[in-house]
Amino acid sequence: MRRRFALLVNPAAAGGRARRAVPEVVRELNLRSAEHRVIQPASLDEARTAAAEAAAAGDTVMTLGGDGLVGPIAGVLRGAESALAIVPGGRGNDLARVLAIPSDPRAAVRLAVEGSERLIDVAEVNGAPFMGIASLGFDSDANRIANESKVIRGNLVYVYAALRALSGWRPAAFEVVVDGHRHELTGYSVAVGNSKAYGGGMWLLPDAELDDGRLDVLMVEDHSKLKFLRDIPRVFKGTHITDPLAHLLSGERVEVSADRPFVVYADGDPIAQLPATLTVDKRVLRVIAPPGSAAARP
């Protein structure tokens, strides 16, 4: 059965990268005689509505944008017969990276047309769906700075944001309840992941799996800012988890609170406020991806 595509485009993604890729994506779809229509919704609400209508019509929903578009659309498609196809067009593209979806638009379209489907999990924080990693604390400050940055482009913006956030950071007290077991910690951040990577290739939770029905949790204990700086490169390799100040947990339900307000960021966008409850729906999203398991630790 040939797939028919509804191509949802976020024209603002990565400073217009997704918008500029539309002609190339359409040419590749035409070259492969793939029936399609292009939709450029004006808001995420419009994108959700378009995805729901496409799924009801039996179309495969193709996203051209970043993780901030993929997460909400995945929430709409969970439990549906229609699959999600991803053409990376954002700044981080971490879900595509973990799924080993090609970064080249033409190769990603070829995969969408010819590839097979697999079932993966969809996570939620306070009822809002996300696919990657939800984080808070120090990460709240760093994500805000990254999203506001007009100076630094590309993945380096996340390193720049971390350096900026570090200068004004003071430790926070966190309470994390995982499947009913309470943990308390004073430190930098708490991250809860459905997937392995965030921030444009930072392998924050390298042991997380997209289809195991569990959430991986990382709590980072307080330490010197100099050590924090030295450890940033380790996150790009996933080796930071061997540090005794990095505490790892896993479960199906995670509740997080702190001694001061924090915005929870996921898939690059603000998604919730504390206190937060995070859950996961197992294998409810059909996604077109290369065969085999998700990408292993780098």
N, C-alpha and C positions, 0 to 999 in steps of 0.2 A: 504494500500500500504506500503510495507516494504521499509525502507530507505537504500540507498547505500551511503557509506561514503568515502570522500576523507579526510584523516587525515593529516593536515598540522602541522608539528612539528618545533618549534624553539629550536634547541638543546642547545643553549646557555642560555636559559631563566633560571633565578634564579640559576646561577652557575651550570647548568646541571640538575636541577630538572626535567625539561620536558623530557630531553633525557632519564633519568633513569626511567621515568614513562611509556615509550613506550611499553615495554613488558607487563606490567600490563594492559594497555589500550587495546592492541591487544588481550590479553587473554580474556578480558571481551567481546570484540566484537565477538570473535570466539565462546565464550560460548553462546552468544545470536544469533548465526548464522547470524550475520550482515555482509553483503558483504562490503569489504573495501580495500583501498590501502593506503600505508603510503608514504608520501612525506616529505622530509627534504630539503626545499629550501635553497640555499646558501645566499640569500638576500631577502629583502622585495619585490623587484621587481619580483623576481622569485615566491615568495609567492602569489603576486597579480595575476600573469599570471596563476599559477596553480589553484587559486580560480576561476578565470574567466572561465578556461577550464572545471573545475569540474561543475560549475553552468550550462554551456552550455550543458554538458552531462547529466544533471538532477540529479547530486549527491548532497547530503547534505555535506556542508563543515564543518569539525570538526577541531577546533584549539586546539593544545596542547602547551601552552606557556602562556605568560602574556598579559596584556592589550596592550602592544606595538605591538603585533601581531594581536590582535582582531580588533583594530581600522582600520588599513589599509584594512583588509579583509572585514570588515563591509562596507567600502567605495565601494569595488568592488561589493558586493552582494546587495546593495540597489536597490530596484526596481525589483530584480530578483525573480523568483518562488522558487529558491533553498533557503533553510534555513541555518542558522548558528547554529552549536552546539559547546558549549564551555566546554573544560576540563581544569580546572585551573591548570597551571603549571608554573606560573611566581612568581614574588616577591610580587606584590600587589594584583592582581586578584580582582580589585574593581568592575568591571562590573559584574562578576560572583557573588560577594557578594551581590550587590544590587538586582540582579535577583533571589537570593536565590538558585543558582546552587550549588550543593554539592562540597565541597573542596576535598573529597575523589575521586580519579580517577574512581574507579569502579562504585560508585554511580552516578557520572557525566555521565559515558557511559550509564548506565541503563536509565537515564533520556533522553539522546540523542536518544536512540533506541525507547523508549516507550512514551516519553513525547509529549505534544502538542506544537503547534507554536503560537506565538503572534507577533504582529507588534509593532516595536518601532522606535523612531526617530534616525537619524544620523545627527550629527553636523559637521560644517566645519569652519576652520580658514584659511583665505587666500586661500581657495580652497582645503585644506588638510583635510580629514575626521578624526573625532575623536568621541569617544563614551562617555567619562567621563567628566573631568573638564579640561579646558584650563586655565592656570594661568601664571602670570608674575609679575615682580617686585621682592620682597623678594623671592617669590617662584622660580624665575628663578635661583637665586643663590643657593637655597637649593636643587633644583632638580639636578643642575650640580654637586654639592658636593655628593649627594646620588649616582648618576650614576658613579662617579669616585671612590667611596669608595671601598677599597679592605679589609678593616679591619672589618667593621660591616656587619653582614649578617642578612637576614630576615627583618621584618617590622621595627625593631629598627633603621634601617639605616636612615629612614625619620626623626626620632627625633634627631638622631646624626647630620644629615645634617642641620636641622633647628638651632641647637645650634651653629654649626660652622658658618653658614651664618649670624647669628645675630651679631657676634662679629665685623664684618666689615660693617654692614648695615648702610646706611644713607637714610633718607626719599626721596621719589621721588614724583614729581607732575604728576598726571594722569588726562587725559581727557577721559571721557566715554560717548558715545552717544548711547542711547537705543531708538530704534524706532523714531529717530529724536530729542529726548530730551537730551540736553547736561548737563553733570554733571562734576564738577571739584573737585579734592581731592588731598591732600598731605598726604602720608602715606606709608604703607607697600606693598600692593599688590592689584591686581584686579584678580578675578577668574570668569570665565564664564562657566556654567555647563549645560550639557545635562543630567547628572546623579547626584547622591547625594554624592558619596564618592571618595576619592583619597588617595594616600599615604599609602596604605595598611590598610585601615579601619578608616581614618579620615573622619568624616561625615561633610564635609565642607559646603555642600548645602543640608541640610536634607529635605527641602521641594521640591526639584527638582523632576520632574517626567520624565520618559523615553519616554512617549507617548503623551505628551500634546502639542507638537509643539512649545514649548517656551524654552528660555534659561534663567536660573537663574543667577544673577550677584551679587557678593559680593565685596564690596570695603572696605578696612580696613584702617581707619584713623590713623594718626600718634599718638603714645603714647610711654611711656617709655619702654625700653627694659626689665626692670624687670616685668612690667605688661604683656608684650608679653610672657615671660617665664611662668608666673603664669597661663596664659590662654591656653597654649598648651594642657593640659589634657582635657579642655572643648571641643576641636575640636573632640576628639574621642567619645564624647557623643552628639555632635551637639548642645550643649547649648550656644556656643559662639555667636550665632546669636542674642541673647537677649541683647548683649552689645551695648550701644548707639554709640560706635565708629565703629560698623560693620553696613554698609549701604547695604541694599538689594534692588535689582531691578529685573525686569523680562521683557522680550520682545522677538521679533522674529529676530531682527537684532541689533548687538552690534558692535560699532566701538571703538577701544581703541588706544590711543597714550600716550606718556610720554615725560618728559623733558630730558631723556637720553635713549640710546638703551637698549632694553631688548629682550631676547629670550623667545618666548612663548613655554611653555611645556604643553603637553597633553598626557594622557595615559602613563605617565612616560618618554616620549621622547621629545627632541626638535623638534618642528613642524613648527614654523614660526617666523618671526621677526616683530617688530613694524614698522609702524602702522599696526594694525590687524583689519580685518573685520570678524565677526563671524555670521553665519546663521545656520538654522536648517531645515532639510527636515522631514516632519511629517509622521510617520508610514510607513517607506519605507524599513525596514529591518525585515525579518522573523527570529526569534530566538526561539530556543527550550528552554523553561523554565517552571518551575512549574506554575500552574494556578494561577490567581489572579494578583493583582497589584504588582509593585516593592516593595522591602523591605521598611518598614516604618522607621521613625526616631528611632534610638536605645533607 
